[in-house]
């Protein structure tokens, strides 16, 4: 059988989602917990290989095995008693064996930013400090430039294994953070994202703010072959919010 888990985590303590033999990862922690519960050690496959320091509310991970000694509707609670406190399985349900979490229809990310360093230790590892003055109106104008089908080749870092750099962004906007949380939040939904793409999109908007012009973003969209033009925004502000299949 194949079980799909919706997983939330604070990525601050992990070297990313994907397993690494000598580092703490979310995938490794999930596999260890599943092995302790079921006696079966098998690979967990994630919808997104979030980087070190990146968080998730709605990561989707699939685990395949012949049998599970715990009913799927109880497995989340059992796993959560064995996982580090920074990781929680929100739900578990059975999916076809052929289900591939990497073949999603869309993903949504958020990016949280503040104007100056925070004193609240809860939020420090979950936000980025903007390197330049920002204004919500211009930010939303620049964010709108990403909407549509574009070649985002200028918004990926070296190391990307994607066969094509064309992606469709369905929604892209900034909003004031909800009550009780600091700063502003950038929300972006697309059919897929390249390596560091969201962080580079935010970095490009910061470059536009410093220049007082949309030109940095426009040039990058018009000339996708020009990689390395932007500084990626820090990992701490980024969160994988939801995955659709």
Helices and strands as residue ranges (DSSP letters): E 2-9, G 11-13, H 26-38, E 44-46, E 55-64, H 72-80, E 87-95, E 106-114, H 121-124, E 128-129, H 136-144, E 148-151, G 153-155, E 166-176, E 184-190, H 197-211, H 215-222, G 235-237, E 238-244
